[in-house]
Amino acid sequence: MTCSTKNLIYVITCAGKHYIGETGTTLRTRIRVHKQHISAPEYRKIKVSEHIDVCGHGQFNVFPFYKLYTENTISRREKERHFIKTLKPALNSLL
């Protein structure tokens, strides 16, 4: 997978804590949105952005780990929920 890959599940790591997310757009586009939310509090939609801003000083790592071969949003979000339920990433609990 690359930054041009679409329809995937990814993990963001900040200060040893993890956040699992999904995107139907390219990973590059989704991470750009995360960065906008981190640097501009007025655009924040999820609490993980505040955590990365305060704790990680805007720095984080991202790793795509699951590619879906369908563009079905419902399937992608169900798979994201599965990984969140199974892996229990600390930063998803901020939601």
Secondary structure, 3 states (H helix, E strand, C coil): CCCCCCCEEEEEEECCEEEEEEECCCHHHHHHHHHHHHHCHHHCCCHHHHHHHHCCCCCCEEEEEEECCCCCHHHHHHHHHHHHHHHCCHHHHHC
